[in-house]
Amino acid sequence: MNSLSKTAYCGIYCPDCIRYQNKYDEYARKLKNELENTEFSKYAEIKTPFGANFVKYNEFIEVLDALTNAQCEKPCRVGGGCSGTPCKIMECCISKGFEGCWDCTELEKCEKFDILQPRCGEMPKNNIRTIKKHGVQHWIDLREKFYIWQQ
């Protein structure tokens, strides 16, 4: 796969994403199945000094469910969006015939990036600026760290 196929429309390099080809979804699924097979929920419901830590068991199962559904098998561009779901950014680029947001002149004022801001900060827009400067085939080694806690 070339660099374009792994570069999302928004300037994210898909292999850097925590969801891309992760292993935790498989582990979460196995753990959830094991807990169900042993009927751990019934064990957790019983109020004893030995089970005080299981009070939030149902919330834990909700998190496991979320983890089992948080994997992208393919990059955004070839997989139909993040985890197979197109976002507003992808839909916008496709509707305008853009290869990516680097073809757009409205990047700086685009509000579609707001959904990425909490975890990614300015990384996607900074990557797009790098792609504009160096081209989509030569930007990967110049990309920013993915998540704000990595910067």
N, C-alpha and C positions, 0 to 999 in steps of 0.2 A: 504494500500500500504506500502511495506517495504522501508527501506532506500535506497536500490539499485535502486528501480524503480523511485525514486525521485532524484537520483544522475545522472547527465548527464555524458557522456563519458569523458568530459573535466574536471570533478571535481567540477562543479557548482551544488549547491543544488537548484533545480528548484523552489521550493516555495519561495526562496529569491529574485528571478528575478522579476523586475517590470512588465514584460509581462505576467507572470504566473497568470492565473485566475484573471486578473485585472477587475476593474469596469469602468475605464475611456473609454474603447472602446465603451461600451454601452451608456455612457453619450455623447460621441462625436457623435455617430450615431444619437441619439435623437436630439441633438442640430443642427446637419446638416440637418436633416429632417425638423425640425421646421423652420430653415432659408429658406430652399427651399420652404416650404409650404406658407411662407409669402412673397416669392419673394424678400428676403432681398438683393440679389445681385443687383437688379435694384435700390433699395434705396441707396445702397452703391456707385453706379456709379455716382450719381448726386453730382456735386461739389457745396457744400454750406458750410458756416461756421459751420453748425450743423453736417456736415458729414466729416469733415476733418480727423477724426480718422479712417475712413473706407477706406482710400486710399489703404491699403494693404489687403483688404478683400479677394482677390483671393489667396494670400499667406496663409492667415488664413485657408481658405477652404482646401488647400493642406495639412496643418498640421492636420486638422480634419480628412481628408481622411487617413493620415498615422496612426492616433490614432485608427481609426476604424478597422485597419488591424493589430494591434499589440498585439494580445492576444494568449497565449498558453492555450488551454483548458486542455491539458494533459502534464505531464512531457516529456522531450525530448526523453527519452529511450522508453517509451510506445506510444508516440505520433508521432514518425517518425521524430524527430528533433525539433528545436526551431520553434514554430508556424507551425509545420508540415513539415518543410523544413530541410533535413539533411545538416549538415555542413561538411567541410573537416575532422574535428576531428572525428566526428561520423563515416564517411565513412572509414577512416583509421582504427579505432578500429574494425569495423565490418569486414573489409577485412582481418585483421590479426587475427580475432577470439578472440579479447581482450574484457574483461568485461568493461574495461575503460583504460584510459591512465596510470593508476597505474600499469598495467601489462607490460608497455613498458619500455625499458631501454634507450630510446632516448629522454626522457622528457626534459632534460636541454637544448638540442640544437634544439628542435622542433620549427619550424617557424609557424606552424598552429595556434598557440595561439596569433599571432600578431593581429588578428581581435578582440580579446577580450581585449587587452591591454588598449585601450583608456578609457574604462569605468570600467574595472575590475582590472587593474593593474596586480599584481602577484598573486591575490587571487586564480584563478583556479589551477595554479601550486602548490601553497602553500597547497591548499586543497588536491591535489593529493599526496603530500608528507605526509600529515596527514593520508590519506587513506592507504598509503603504511605502515605506522607505526602502525596504530590502527585497520585497517580493514574497509571495506565498511559498516559493520553493526554497527560500534562504533565510527564513525568520526563526525557525525552531530553536536554534542554539542561542538566540537572543531574547527568547521569551521570558516573561516575568514568572516568579513563583506563583503557583495557582491560588492558594488560599491566604487570607490576610494573616493568619497565625504563622505562616511560613516566611513571611516577608520581614 
